[in-house]
Amino acid sequence: MLIVPKQLFVWGSGANGRLGLPSDDTCCLPEMLPLAGDASVESVFCGRDCTIVVTTDHTLFGCGSNRYNKLGLLDHSTQNQQAGSFVSSQEAHELVMISLPPLAGQHVINVAMGTNHTLLLTETGQLYSLGSNQYGQLGRPAEAGTEAAGLVQGFEGKFVSKVACGDFFSVAVTRDNEVYSWGRAERCRLGTSKGTDTHVPQLVTLPPPSASEGLQHVHALAAMHGNAMVVATVAPRPHSSRA
């Protein structure tokens, strides 16, 4: 997807409605996708089979697969039946406004999407999740109703600055440069010695290149399917002064 002022262009596979167009057909050339009213796009995020758009007035829109309610559209199927729109609880073939009560009045600055779950990061450093919690990837206990949006547990008193999703796991970096992971542990997805799935964010220890160097700053974070990558700066450890 490519954005120019107040215009959103889409192309590629239209399966599940991920392009926001009425048809599931592949779109070989860019096509403009209008937003409701005078909404202006701030950022866009593409998942495996869905899309989330954030506007400059902090409104969220989504289209594509809503499996496990990963877009938060479960309430839209009944309210759109009368209008004859291409929206159901399972998928949306048009951009639908996403209304998530826990995030009311908050500004979402980053979105990460796994196979069946989504992470939403606000400008105040709070991290929310929704969708499937089969492996604990939402960062909350697997209880009834956890598909709805809720705050990821374990970051009380911390400011989350970066997020990423693999297929069934999640990774986050805090402002004090700590890296955490949670969800499915199979094939070393979490980067920790913990070999079992967990909904509790686990601290990931990045090994220094040498005993005289230490981690200084985490610049970038990425995850995809079953792996994750972090770009970090290392610097010499300060020498302790002797009396």
MDAnalysis code that builds the backbone (N, CA, C; Angstrom):
import MDAnalysis as mda
import numpy as np

u = mda.Universe.empty(729, n_residues=243, atom_resindex=np.repeat(np.arange(243), 3), trajectory=True)
u.add_TopologyAttr("name", ["N", "CA", "C"] * 243)
u.add_TopologyAttr("resid", np.arange(1, 244))
u.add_TopologyAttr("resname", ["MET", "LEU", "ILE", "VAL", "PRO", "LYS", "GLN", "LEU", "PHE", "VAL", "TRP", "GLY", "SER", "GLY", "ALA", "ASN", "GLY", "ARG", "LEU", "GLY", "LEU", "PRO", "SER", "ASP", "ASP", "THR", "CYS", "CYS", "LEU", "PRO", "GLU", "MET", "LEU", "PRO", "LEU", "ALA", "GLY", "ASP", "ALA", "SER", "VAL", "GLU", "SER", "VAL", "PHE", "CYS", "GLY", "ARG", "ASP", "CYS", "THR", "ILE", "VAL", "VAL", "THR", "THR", "ASP", "HIS", "THR", "LEU", "PHE", "GLY", "CYS", "GLY", "SER", "ASN", "ARG", "TYR", "ASN", "LYS", "LEU", "GLY", "LEU", "LEU", "ASP", "HIS", "SER", "THR", "GLN", "ASN", "GLN", "GLN", "ALA", "GLY", "SER", "PHE", "VAL", "SER", "SER", "GLN", "GLU", "ALA", "HIS", "GLU", "LEU", "VAL", "MET", "ILE", "SER", "LEU", "PRO", "PRO", "LEU", "ALA", "GLY", "GLN", "HIS", "VAL", "ILE", "ASN", "VAL", "ALA", "MET", "GLY", "THR", "ASN", "HIS", "THR", "LEU", "LEU", "LEU", "THR", "GLU", "THR", "GLY", "GLN", "LEU", "TYR", "SER", "LEU", "GLY", "SER", "ASN", "GLN", "TYR", "GLY", "GLN", "LEU", "GLY", "ARG", "PRO", "ALA", "GLU", "ALA", "GLY", "THR", "GLU", "ALA", "ALA", "GLY", "LEU", "VAL", "GLN", "GLY", "PHE", "GLU", "GLY", "LYS", "PHE", "VAL", "SER", "LYS", "VAL", "ALA", "CYS", "GLY", "ASP", "PHE", "PHE", "SER", "VAL", "ALA", "VAL", "THR", "ARG", "ASP", "ASN", "GLU", "VAL", "TYR", "SER", "TRP", "GLY", "ARG", "ALA", "GLU", "ARG", "CYS", "ARG", "LEU", "GLY", "THR", "SER", "LYS", "GLY", "THR", "ASP", "THR", "HIS", "VAL", "PRO", "GLN", "LEU", "VAL", "THR", "LEU", "PRO", "PRO", "PRO", "SER", "ALA", "SER", "GLU", "GLY", "LEU", "GLN", "HIS", "VAL", "HIS", "ALA", "LEU", "ALA", "ALA", "MET", "HIS", "GLY", "ASN", "ALA", "MET", "VAL", "VAL", "ALA", "THR", "VAL", "ALA", "PRO", "ARG", "PRO", "HIS", "SER", "SER", "ARG", "ALA"])
u.atoms.positions = np.array([
    [0.833, -1.197, 0.000],
    [0.000, 0.000, 0.000],
    [0.873, 1.254, 0.000],
    [0.443, 2.246, -0.737],
    [1.178, 3.493, -0.846],
    [0.228, 4.642, -0.543],
    [0.687, 5.587, 0.274],
    [-0.171, 6.700, 0.673],
    [0.341, 8.010, 0.098],
    [-0.573, 8.843, -0.428],
    [-0.309, 10.235, -0.726],
    [-1.346, 11.013, 0.075],
    [-1.184, 12.335, 0.239],
    [-2.107, 13.081, 1.096],
    [-3.582, 12.790, 0.813],
    [-4.287, 12.323, 1.821],
    [-5.724, 12.063, 1.785],
    [-6.128, 11.005, 0.768],
    [-5.174, 10.257, 0.263],
    [-5.519, 9.213, -0.695],
    [-4.788, 7.926, -0.338],
    [-5.492, 6.828, -0.444],
    [-4.935, 5.521, -0.132],
    [-5.035, 4.645, -1.369],
    [-3.924, 4.054, -1.768],
    [-3.903, 3.210, -2.955],
    [-3.595, 1.768, -2.558],
    [-4.268, 0.822, -3.188],
    [-4.101, -0.591, -2.856],
    [-3.907, -1.408, -4.126],
    [-3.238, -2.544, -3.967],
    [-3.119, -3.488, -5.072],
    [-2.653, -4.834, -4.526],
    [-2.721, -5.868, -5.361],
    [-2.308, -7.204, -4.949],
    [-3.493, -8.127, -4.728],
    [-3.294, -9.121, -3.889],
    [-4.354, -10.092, -3.608],
    [-5.511, -9.436, -2.863],
    [-6.724, -9.736, -3.338],
    [-7.911, -9.203, -2.668],
    [-8.606, -10.221, -1.787],
    [-7.986, -11.375, -1.590],
    [-8.608, -12.444, -0.803],
    [-8.991, -11.967, 0.588],
    [-10.145, -12.398, 1.051],
    [-10.683, -12.056, 2.371],
    [-11.054, -10.585, 2.511],
    [-10.958, -9.818, 1.430],
    [-11.301, -8.409, 1.516],
    [-10.183, -7.530, 2.022],
    [-8.948, -8.052, 2.039],
    [-7.828, -7.318, 2.637],
    [-7.510, -5.989, 1.957],
    [-7.966, -5.810, 0.699],
    [-7.732, -4.532, 0.010],
    [-8.813, -3.500, 0.297],
    [-9.899, -3.933, 0.944],
    [-10.998, -3.013, 1.198],
    [-11.889, -2.804, -0.001],
    [-11.768, -3.680, -1.017],
    [-12.583, -3.589, -2.232],
    [-13.686, -4.640, -2.201],
    [-14.804, -4.421, -2.903],
    [-15.920, -5.377, -2.861],
    [-15.567, -6.768, -3.368],
    [-14.592, -6.859, -4.254],
    [-14.251, -8.138, -4.871],
    [-13.030, -8.775, -4.217],
    [-12.979, -10.115, -4.240],
    [-11.813, -10.853, -3.784],
    [-10.751, -10.982, -4.866],
    [-11.026, -10.440, -6.047],
    [-10.116, -10.588, -7.172],
    [-8.778, -9.907, -6.906],
    [-7.749, -10.401, -7.565],
    [-6.442, -9.763, -7.495],
    [-6.484, -8.437, -8.251],
    [-5.900, -7.419, -7.644],
    [-5.860, -6.086, -8.241],
    [-4.433, -5.855, -8.741],
    [-4.226, -5.903, -10.047],
    [-2.883, -5.851, -10.617],
    [-2.296, -4.447, -10.667],
    [-3.155, -3.435, -10.712],
    [-2.694, -2.051, -10.760],
    [-3.245, -1.285, -9.558],
    [-2.510, -0.297, -9.051],
    [-2.988, 0.474, -7.897],
    [-4.374, 1.061, -8.127],
    [-5.210, 0.944, -7.128],
    [-6.561, 1.505, -7.180],
    [-6.784, 2.350, -5.939],
    [-7.356, 3.527, -6.106],
    [-7.571, 4.412, -4.974],
    [-8.718, 3.892, -4.110],
    [-8.490, 3.889, -2.807],
    [-9.502, 3.438, -1.857],
    [-9.912, 4.624, -0.995],
    [-11.109, 5.170, -1.214],
    [-11.526, 6.361, -0.468],
    [-11.880, 6.030, 0.978],
    [-11.659, 7.008, 1.838],
    [-12.062, 6.907, 3.229],
    [-13.318, 7.729, 3.447],
    [-14.058, 7.373, 4.489],
    [-15.302, 8.073, 4.795],
    [-15.021, 9.522, 5.172],
    [-15.860, 10.425, 4.678],
    [-15.750, 11.832, 5.041],
    [-14.445, 12.445, 4.574],
    [-13.886, 13.279, 5.432],
    [-12.630, 13.956, 5.108],
    [-11.452, 13.324, 5.832],
    [-11.569, 12.053, 6.196],
    [-10.507, 11.390, 6.947],
    [-9.198, 11.403, 6.170],
    [-8.121, 11.656, 6.864],
    [-6.792, 11.689, 6.263],
    [-5.949, 10.592, 6.898],
    [-5.280, 9.807, 6.079],
    [-4.519, 8.663, 6.572],
    [-3.212, 9.103, 7.209],
    [-2.934, 8.545, 8.360],
    [-1.656, 8.778, 9.032],
    [-0.702, 7.612, 8.806],
    [-1.211, 6.367, 8.916],
    [-0.358, 5.192, 8.736],
    [-1.210, 3.990, 8.358],
    [-0.577, 3.004, 7.719],
    [-1.263, 1.776, 7.340],
    [-0.413, 0.582, 7.739],
    [-1.077, -0.538, 8.038],
    [-0.389, -1.747, 8.481],
    [-1.033, -2.949, 7.810],
    [-0.219, -3.784, 7.184],
    [-0.709, -4.968, 6.496],
    [-0.369, -6.222, 7.286],
    [-1.366, -7.063, 7.508],
    [-1.156, -8.356, 8.114],
    [-1.164, -9.437, 7.061],
    [-1.238, -10.663, 7.507],
    [-1.226, -11.804, 6.589],
    [-2.415, -11.786, 5.647],
    [-3.580, -11.409, 6.149],
    [-4.788, -11.391, 5.334],
    [-5.739, -10.279, 5.742],
    [-5.189, -9.206, 6.301],
    [-6.024, -8.089, 6.742],
    [-5.203, -6.804, 6.763],
    [-5.903, -5.690, 6.945],
    [-5.272, -4.376, 6.906],
    [-5.878, -3.490, 7.986],
    [-5.040, -2.659, 8.605],
    [-5.513, -1.654, 9.561],
    [-4.977, -0.291, 9.136],
    [-5.859, 0.701, 9.137],
    [-5.512, 2.073, 8.780],
    [-5.741, 2.960, 9.993],
    [-4.783, 3.852, 10.269],
    [-4.916, 4.836, 11.341],
    [-4.990, 6.215, 10.695],
    [-6.007, 7.001, 11.050],
    [-6.157, 8.330, 10.479],
    [-5.538, 9.383, 11.393],
    [-5.415, 10.591, 10.873],
    [-4.789, 11.662, 11.641],
    [-5.614, 12.077, 12.853],
    [-6.904, 11.755, 12.840],
    [-7.725, 12.063, 14.019],
    [-7.813, 10.861, 14.968],
    [-6.871, 9.910, 14.813],
    [-6.692, 8.769, 15.710],
    [-7.779, 7.701, 15.587],
    [-8.498, 7.703, 14.476],
    [-9.513, 6.685, 14.249],
    [-8.884, 5.468, 13.579],
    [-9.340, 4.277, 13.958],
    [-8.865, 3.041, 13.357],
    [-9.894, 2.498, 12.373],
    [-9.420, 2.032, 11.221],
    [-10.254, 1.348, 10.243],
    [-9.597, 0.012, 9.908],
    [-10.418, -0.998, 9.611],
    [-9.867, -2.298, 9.267],
    [-10.642, -2.960, 8.153],
    [-9.968, -3.852, 7.430],
    [-10.636, -4.663, 6.420],
    [-9.880, -5.978, 6.281],
    [-10.558, -6.971, 5.694],
    [-9.945, -8.281, 5.520],
    [-10.462, -9.291, 6.522],
    [-9.675, -10.319, 6.767],
    [-10.084, -11.391, 7.667],
    [-10.163, -10.916, 9.118],
    [-11.268, -11.244, 9.748],
    [-11.453, -10.932, 11.166],
    [-11.468, -12.218, 11.993],
    [-10.783, -13.239, 11.514],
    [-10.758, -14.512, 12.230],
    [-10.271, -14.302, 13.665],
    [-10.968, -14.908, 14.605],
    [-10.689, -14.762, 16.044],
    [-10.836, -13.307, 16.507],
    [-11.560, -12.509, 15.719],
    [-11.793, -11.103, 16.066],
    [-10.500, -10.299, 16.125],
    [-9.529, -10.635, 15.287],
    [-8.237, -9.946, 15.339],
    [-8.307, -8.501, 14.856],
    [-9.424, -8.132, 14.191],
    [-9.641, -6.732, 13.822],
    [-10.625, -6.038, 14.757],
    [-11.242, -6.804, 15.641],
    [-12.211, -6.221, 16.564],
    [-13.538, -5.892, 15.918],
    [-13.966, -6.680, 14.918],
    [-15.181, -6.375, 14.167],
    [-16.379, -7.228, 14.551],
    [-16.325, -7.964, 15.641],
    [-17.418, -8.875, 15.978],
    [-18.764, -8.177, 16.086],
    [-18.774, -6.928, 16.480],
    [-20.038, -6.219, 16.671],
    [-20.559, -5.585, 15.382],
    [-19.805, -5.684, 14.290],
    [-20.207, -4.985, 13.076],
    [-21.145, -5.785, 12.182],
    [-21.246, -7.104, 12.395],
    [-22.052, -7.919, 11.483],
    [-23.529, -7.552, 11.554],
    [-24.067, -7.380, 12.758],
    [-25.493, -7.074, 12.886],
    [-25.805, -5.635, 12.505],
    [-24.956, -4.697, 12.868],
    [-25.272, -3.301, 12.607],
    [-25.141, -2.939, 11.133],
    [-24.482, -3.781, 10.328],
    [-24.334, -3.485, 8.919],
    [-25.255, -4.298, 8.014],
    [-26.051, -5.192, 8.583],
    [-26.946, -6.000, 7.765],
    [-27.970, -5.135, 7.033],
    [-28.473, -4.134, 7.701],
    [-29.492, -3.284, 7.111],
    [-28.932, -2.464, 5.946],
    [-27.654, -2.082, 6.057],
    [-27.057, -1.227, 5.037],
    [-26.614, -1.997, 3.805],
    [-26.613, -3.324, 3.892],
    [-26.214, -4.136, 2.755],
    [-24.743, -4.028, 2.429],
    [-23.906, -3.765, 3.429],
    [-22.478, -3.616, 3.182],
    [-21.782, -4.972, 3.142],
    [-20.525, -4.943, 2.715],
    [-19.757, -6.168, 2.596],
    [-19.001, -6.427, 3.899],
    [-19.707, -6.487, 5.009],
    [-19.098, -6.660, 6.320],
    [-19.775, -7.798, 7.057],
    [-18.983, -8.661, 7.658],
    [-19.513, -9.704, 8.525],
    [-18.582, -9.821, 9.716],
    [-18.932, -10.709, 10.641],
    [-18.072, -10.892, 11.804],
    [-16.779, -11.589, 11.434],
    [-16.728, -12.229, 10.254],
    [-15.554, -12.982, 9.847],
    [-14.630, -12.213, 8.914],
    [-15.172, -11.330, 8.096],
    [-14.315, -10.544, 7.213],
    [-15.053, -9.310, 6.718],
    [-14.275, -8.312, 6.298],
    [-14.850, -7.065, 5.799],
    [-14.211, -6.730, 4.462],
    [-15.051, -6.447, 3.457],
    [-14.569, -6.091, 2.131],
    [-14.606, -4.592, 1.911],
    [-14.636, -3.859, 2.977],
    [-14.532, -2.404, 2.927],
    [-13.916, -1.957, 4.237],
    [-13.342, -0.765, 4.251],
    [-12.753, -0.249, 5.487],
    [-13.867, 0.067, 6.478],
    [-13.798, -0.582, 7.626],
    [-14.804, -0.426, 8.672],
    [-14.150, 0.226, 9.884],
    [-14.834, 1.189, 10.471],
    [-14.298, 1.827, 11.661],
    [-14.211, 0.807, 12.800],
    [-13.067, 0.759, 13.452],
    [-12.843, -0.163, 14.567],
    [-13.054, 0.593, 15.867],
    [-14.005, 0.133, 16.647],
    [-14.300, 0.769, 17.926],
    [-13.937, -0.190, 19.048],
    [-12.882, 0.132, 19.782],
    [-12.393, -0.709, 20.868],
    [-12.471, 0.084, 22.173],
    [-13.460, -0.187, 23.016],
    [-13.644, 0.589, 24.246],
    [-12.388, 0.782, 25.090],
    [-11.527, -0.235, 25.261],
    [-10.330, -0.012, 26.097],
    [-9.389, 1.056, 25.541],
    [-9.478, 1.322, 24.219],
    [-8.580, 2.302, 23.605],
    [-9.257, 3.640, 23.328],
    [-10.442, 3.832, 23.871],
    [-11.182, 5.067, 23.622],
    [-10.346, 6.284, 24.021],
    [-10.218, 7.232, 23.088],
    [-9.488, 8.461, 23.362],
    [-7.983, 8.334, 23.285],
    [-7.474, 7.165, 22.916],
    [-6.030, 6.972, 22.852],
    [-5.549, 7.007, 21.398],
    [-4.293, 7.363, 21.220],
    [-3.707, 7.479, 19.894],
    [-2.821, 6.264, 19.623],
    [-3.238, 5.417, 18.690],
    [-2.457, 4.241, 18.318],
    [-1.368, 4.669, 17.340],
    [-0.117, 4.374, 17.657],
    [1.001, 4.802, 16.810],
    [1.662, 3.634, 16.088],
    [1.393, 2.410, 16.529],
    [1.981, 1.256, 15.854],
    [1.051, 0.058, 15.980],
    [1.027, -0.762, 14.948],
    [0.200, -1.961, 14.910],
    [1.064, -3.113, 14.404],
    [0.956, -4.259, 15.045],
    [1.638, -5.466, 14.578],
    [0.616, -6.583, 14.510],
    [0.707, -7.416, 13.493],
    [-0.286, -8.473, 13.303],
    [0.381, -9.816, 13.051],
    [-0.046, -10.821, 13.820],
    [0.397, -12.179, 13.619],
    [-0.612, -12.915, 12.753],
    [-0.568, -14.240, 12.784],
    [-1.501, -15.020, 11.984],
    [-2.940, -14.763, 12.395],
    [-3.197, -14.774, 13.707],
    [-4.570, -14.610, 14.209],
    [-4.659, -13.655, 15.394],
    [-3.670, -12.789, 15.568],
    [-3.745, -11.841, 16.672],
    [-3.122, -10.506, 16.265],
    [-3.456, -9.472, 17.036],
    [-3.023, -8.111, 16.730],
    [-2.545, -7.414, 17.995],
    [-1.486, -6.611, 17.865],
    [-0.997, -5.759, 18.945],
    [-1.168, -4.304, 18.539],
    [-1.626, -3.470, 19.468],
    [-1.832, -2.047, 19.236],
    [-1.049, -1.268, 20.283],
    [-0.124, -0.412, 19.834],
    [0.712, 0.369, 20.749],
    [0.268, 1.820, 20.730],
    [0.055, 2.398, 21.901],
    [-0.382, 3.787, 21.989],
    [0.799, 4.719, 22.229],
    [0.570, 6.025, 22.022],
    [1.640, 6.998, 22.199],
    [2.071, 7.132, 23.657],
    [1.269, 6.613, 24.570],
    [1.635, 6.656, 25.990],
    [2.380, 5.396, 26.436],
    [2.725, 4.528, 25.468],
    [3.512, 3.355, 25.796],
    [2.725, 2.180, 26.323],
    [1.400, 2.226, 26.163],
    [0.574, 1.101, 26.592],
    [0.345, 0.158, 25.420],
    [0.335, -1.145, 25.715],
    [0.214, -2.156, 24.673],
    [-1.061, -2.965, 24.860],
    [-1.881, -3.026, 23.809],
    [-3.141, -3.766, 23.835],
    [-3.079, -4.905, 22.822],
    [-3.872, -5.936, 23.057],
    [-3.892, -7.090, 22.164],
    [-5.321, -7.569, 21.970],
    [-5.554, -8.248, 20.839],
    [-6.846, -8.873, 20.585],
    [-6.659, -9.982, 19.557],
    [-7.618, -10.908, 19.521],
    [-7.545, -12.035, 18.608],
    [-7.354, -13.352, 19.330],
    [-6.740, -14.294, 18.648],
    [-6.521, -15.624, 19.225],
    [-5.481, -15.581, 20.336],
    [-5.767, -16.319, 21.404],
    [-4.834, -16.423, 22.529],
    [-4.447, -17.885, 22.751],
    [-4.435, -18.664, 21.670],
    [-4.206, -20.100, 21.764],
    [-2.895, -20.444, 22.451],
    [-1.867, -19.658, 22.205],
    [-0.547, -19.937, 22.778],
    [-0.118, -18.886, 23.803],
    [-1.057, -18.019, 24.186],
    [-0.712, -16.956, 25.126],
    [-0.181, -15.711, 24.447],
    [-0.320, -15.618, 23.111],
    [0.269, -14.512, 22.363],
    [-0.355, -13.152, 22.656],
    [-1.496, -13.134, 23.342],
    [-2.107, -11.852, 23.710],
    [-1.495, -11.259, 24.977],
    [-0.685, -12.048, 25.673],
    [-0.077, -11.522, 26.891],
    [-1.049, -11.414, 28.042],
    [-2.086, -12.269, 27.981],
    [-3.096, -12.324, 29.037],
    [-3.490, -13.776, 29.247],
    [-4.008, -14.132, 30.425],
    [-4.459, -15.514, 30.644],
    [-5.501, -15.910, 29.613],
    [-5.469, -17.158, 29.174],
    [-6.417, -17.657, 28.166],
    [-7.751, -17.959, 28.825],
    [-8.581, -16.938, 28.942],
    [-9.897, -17.081, 29.552],
    [-10.963, -16.699, 28.536],
    [-12.197, -16.999, 28.857],
    [-13.314, -16.646, 27.972],
    [-13.336, -15.137, 27.760],
    [-13.522, -14.728, 26.506],
    [-13.609, -13.308, 26.214],
    [-12.286, -12.642, 25.910],
    [-11.179, -13.412, 25.910],
    [-9.885, -12.773, 25.678],
    [-9.677, -12.370, 24.229],
    [-10.582, -12.763, 23.300],
    [-10.450, -12.307, 21.925],
    [-10.705, -10.808, 21.806],
    [-11.407, -10.237, 22.773],
    [-11.654, -8.800, 22.775],
    [-10.372, -8.062, 23.161],
    [-10.306, -6.784, 22.814],
    [-9.111, -5.994, 23.109],
    [-8.916, -5.847, 24.613],
    [-7.665, -5.973, 25.042],
    [-7.323, -5.813, 26.452],
    [-5.858, -5.463, 26.596],
    [-5.495, -4.958, 27.741],
    [-4.121, -4.534, 28.019],
    [-3.218, -5.747, 28.221],
    [-2.068, -5.737, 27.553],
    [-1.088, -6.803, 27.769],
    [-0.550, -6.677, 29.192],
    [-0.536, -7.772, 29.904],
    [-0.086, -7.763, 31.290],
    [1.435, -7.913, 31.373],
    [1.991, -7.383, 32.465],
    [3.421, -7.535, 32.689],
    [4.245, -6.299, 32.397],
    [3.597, -5.225, 31.888],
    [4.339, -4.005, 31.584],
    [3.930, -2.838, 32.489],
    [3.380, -3.176, 33.651],
    [2.994, -2.135, 34.591],
    [4.245, -1.318, 34.983],
    [4.142, -0.003, 34.867],
    [5.270, 0.860, 35.216],
    [6.320, 0.962, 34.124],
    [6.077, 0.334, 32.973],
    [7.031, 0.391, 31.870],
    [6.392, 1.080, 30.659],
    [7.235, 1.637, 29.809],
    [6.798, 2.308, 28.595],
    [7.236, 1.457, 27.406],
    [6.269, 0.865, 26.703],
    [6.594, 0.036, 25.541],
    [6.823, 0.946, 24.336],
    [7.933, 0.754, 23.636],
    [8.281, 1.630, 22.523],
    [8.255, 0.952, 21.157],
    [8.397, -0.375, 21.125],
    [8.411, -1.097, 19.851],
    [7.682, -2.425, 20.012],
    [6.995, -2.874, 18.958],
    [6.276, -4.147, 19.004],
    [6.414, -4.864, 17.668],
    [6.305, -6.182, 17.730],
    [6.309, -6.999, 16.519],
    [5.592, -8.304, 16.820],
    [5.039, -8.907, 15.784],
    [4.358, -10.195, 15.920],
    [4.978, -11.215, 14.982],
    [5.208, -12.416, 15.492],
    [5.484, -13.546, 14.648],
    [4.161, -14.221, 14.357],
    [4.189, -15.488, 13.978],
    [2.925, -16.154, 13.670],
    [2.038, -16.299, 14.892],
    [2.577, -16.911, 15.955],
    [1.802, -17.146, 17.174],
    [2.543, -16.645, 18.414],
    [3.385, -15.649, 18.234],
    [4.098, -15.074, 19.381],
    [4.255, -13.573, 19.193],
    [4.611, -12.894, 20.268],
    [4.719, -11.438, 20.258],
    [6.041, -11.017, 20.891],
    [6.548, -9.867, 20.444],
    [7.800, -9.322, 20.963],
    [7.621, -7.826, 21.187],
    [8.204, -7.312, 22.254],
    [8.114, -5.881, 22.542],
    [9.424, -5.389, 23.143],
    [9.693, -4.106, 22.931],
    [10.864, -3.445, 23.514],
    [10.364, -2.270, 24.343],
    [10.919, -2.102, 25.527],
    [10.536, -0.986, 26.378],
    [11.501, 0.186, 26.181],
    [11.112, 1.346, 26.695],
    [11.942, 2.537, 26.516],
    [13.288, 2.410, 27.220],
    [13.369, 1.543, 28.230],
    [14.661, 1.320, 28.887],
    [15.425, 0.161, 28.235],
    [15.055, -0.159, 26.975],
    [15.802, -1.098, 26.141],
    [15.772, -2.543, 26.630],
    [14.677, -2.924, 27.234],
    [14.472, -4.324, 27.580],
    [13.613, -4.980, 26.501],
    [13.981, -6.202, 26.121],
    [13.264, -6.949, 25.096],
    [12.469, -8.063, 25.761],
    [11.187, -8.186, 25.419],
    [10.319, -9.205, 26.002],
    [9.637, -10.001, 24.889],
    [9.350, -11.260, 25.162],
    [8.624, -12.098, 24.209],
    [7.644, -12.989, 24.956],
    [6.573, -13.405, 24.264],
    [5.579, -14.292, 24.867],
    [4.762, -14.949, 23.766],
    [4.096, -16.047, 24.099],
    [3.303, -16.791, 23.129],
    [3.859, -18.179, 22.904],
    [3.868, -18.623, 21.661],
    [4.311, -19.971, 21.335],
    [5.836, -20.088, 21.436],
    [6.289, -21.123, 22.124],
    [7.726, -21.284, 22.356],
    [8.388, -22.275, 21.410],
    [7.601, -23.062, 20.682],
    [8.160, -24.100, 19.816],
    [9.201, -23.529, 18.851],
    [10.271, -24.291, 18.624],
    [11.369, -23.914, 17.729],
    [12.021, -22.602, 18.150],
    [12.117, -22.412, 19.459],
    [12.888, -21.295, 20.037],
    [12.359, -19.920, 19.623],
    [11.054, -19.809, 19.361],
    [10.487, -18.535, 18.933],
    [10.722, -17.404, 19.933],
    [10.756, -17.734, 21.231],
    [10.776, -16.687, 22.256],
    [12.176, -16.196, 22.601],
    [13.201, -16.905, 22.170],
    [14.562, -16.451, 22.445],
    [14.958, -16.528, 23.897],
    [14.295, -17.398, 24.653],
    [14.613, -17.583, 26.067],
    [14.827, -19.064, 26.339],
    [15.232, -19.367, 27.547],
    [15.435, -20.766, 27.921],
    [14.117, -21.453, 28.251],
    [13.032, -20.673, 28.286],
    [11.713, -21.228, 28.596],
    [11.211, -22.007, 27.399],
    [10.940, -23.293, 27.564],
    [10.545, -24.130, 26.447],
    [9.062, -24.370, 26.338],
    [8.273, -23.673, 27.135],
    [6.826, -23.861, 27.100],
    [6.132, -22.549, 26.729],
    [4.961, -22.674, 26.121],
    [4.184, -21.488, 25.755],
    [3.854, -20.684, 27.008],
    [3.777, -19.375, 26.867],
    [3.486, -18.535, 28.025],
    [2.744, -17.271, 27.614],
    [1.828, -16.821, 28.476],
    [1.150, -15.548, 28.249],
    [1.851, -14.423, 29.008],
    [2.885, -14.756, 29.775],
    [3.607, -13.765, 30.568],
    [4.840, -13.298, 29.792],
    [4.970, -11.999, 29.502],
    [6.154, -11.512, 28.798],
    [7.444, -11.920, 29.501],
    [8.353, -12.538, 28.736],
    [9.622, -13.027, 29.262],
    [10.759, -12.126, 28.800],
    [11.658, -11.786, 29.723],
    [12.803, -10.949, 29.385],
    [13.772, -11.733, 28.499],
    [14.128, -11.153, 27.360],
    [15.079, -11.766, 26.436],
    [16.445, -11.141, 26.674],
    [17.438, -11.964, 26.963],
    [18.792, -11.471, 27.230],
    [19.610, -11.469, 25.948],
    [20.049, -10.280, 25.533],
    [20.890, -10.164, 24.352],
    [22.351, -10.281, 24.777],
    [23.093, -11.254, 24.283],
    [24.481, -11.448, 24.719],
    [25.390, -10.355, 24.173],
    [26.255, -9.763, 24.991],
    [27.195, -8.758, 24.502],
    [28.284, -9.413, 23.668],
    [28.851, -8.681, 22.683],
    [29.928, -9.258, 21.875],
    [31.136, -9.676, 22.687],
    [31.364, -8.970, 23.790],
    [32.499, -9.305, 24.648],
    [32.174, -8.936, 26.078],
    [33.000, -9.405, 26.995],
    [32.760, -9.144, 28.415],
    [32.914, -7.673, 28.767],
    [33.587, -6.922, 27.908],
    [33.827, -5.508, 28.205],
    [32.771, -4.596, 27.585],
    [31.790, -5.189, 26.881],
    [30.757, -4.391, 26.230],
    [29.378, -4.729, 26.766],
    [28.472, -3.782, 26.677],
    [27.108, -3.999, 27.137],
    [26.103, -3.359, 26.194],
    [24.838, -3.796, 26.303],
    [23.774, -3.246, 25.475],
    [23.506, -1.792, 25.831],
    [23.427, -0.943, 24.812],
    [23.189, 0.478, 25.046],
    [21.813, 0.924, 24.576],
    [21.405, 0.491, 23.359],
    [20.125, 0.954, 22.833],
    [19.599, -0.024, 21.790],
    [18.277, -0.286, 21.825],
    [17.623, -1.121, 20.821],
    [17.015, -0.191, 19.773],
    [17.497, -0.302, 18.536],
    [17.084, 0.602, 17.471],
    [15.894, 0.080, 16.680],
    [15.838, -1.219, 16.458],
    [14.798, -1.769, 15.591],
    [14.433, -3.179, 16.021],
    [13.194, -3.561, 15.718],
    [12.664, -4.874, 16.090],
    [11.818, -5.397, 14.947],
    [11.957, -6.674, 14.631],
    [11.139, -7.289, 13.595],
    [10.882, -8.743, 13.954],
    [9.733, -9.250, 13.549],
    [9.396, -10.661, 13.745],
    [8.540, -11.109, 12.578],
    [8.673, -12.382, 12.219],
    [7.889, -12.926, 11.117],
    [7.838, -14.434, 11.261],
    [6.666, -14.996, 11.162],
    [6.461, -16.433, 11.268],
    [7.113, -16.977, 12.538],
    [8.266, -17.642, 12.435],
    [8.858, -18.285, 13.606],
    [10.164, -17.699, 14.063],
    [10.474, -16.450, 13.663],
    [11.746, -15.869, 14.085],
    [11.595, -14.388, 14.402],
    [12.594, -13.835, 15.097],
    [12.611, -12.414, 15.449],
    [14.028, -11.881, 15.305],
    [14.144, -10.576, 15.072],
    [15.438, -9.908, 14.950],
    [15.398, -8.573, 15.674],
    [16.539, -8.222, 16.277],
    [16.684, -6.956, 16.988],
    [17.976, -6.288, 16.537],
    [17.926, -4.983, 16.290],
    [19.124, -4.205, 16.004],
    [19.442, -3.380, 17.241],
    [20.640, -3.573, 17.780],
    [21.003, -2.902, 19.024],
    [22.411, -2.336, 18.953],
    [22.655, -1.275, 19.718],
    [23.971, -0.680, 19.855],
    [24.628, -1.217, 21.116],
    [25.894, -1.592, 20.994],
    [26.649, -2.001, 22.168],
    [27.776, -1.003, 22.379],
    [28.171, -0.826, 23.618],
    [29.207, 0.133, 23.960],
    [30.071, -0.423, 25.076],
    [31.289, 0.063, 25.208],
    [32.163, -0.398, 26.307],
    [31.514, -0.142, 27.659],
    [31.646, -1.102, 28.540],
    [31.139, -0.909, 29.897],
    [32.015, 0.124, 30.616],
    [31.404, 0.964, 31.433],
    [32.202, 1.954, 32.181],
    [33.126, 1.261, 33.168],
    [34.355, 1.741, 33.256],
    [35.315, 1.163, 34.199],
    [34.999, 1.637, 35.610],
    [35.043, 0.723, 36.540],
    [34.807, 1.096, 37.934],
    [36.057, 1.740, 38.505],
    [35.881, 2.861, 39.175],
    [37.015, 3.575, 39.747],
    [37.467, 2.901, 41.035],
    [38.759, 2.890, 41.239],
    [39.307, 2.296, 42.455],
    [39.829, 3.394, 43.367],
    [39.575, 3.188, 44.648],
    [40.019, 4.185, 45.626],
    [41.527, 4.134, 45.784],
])
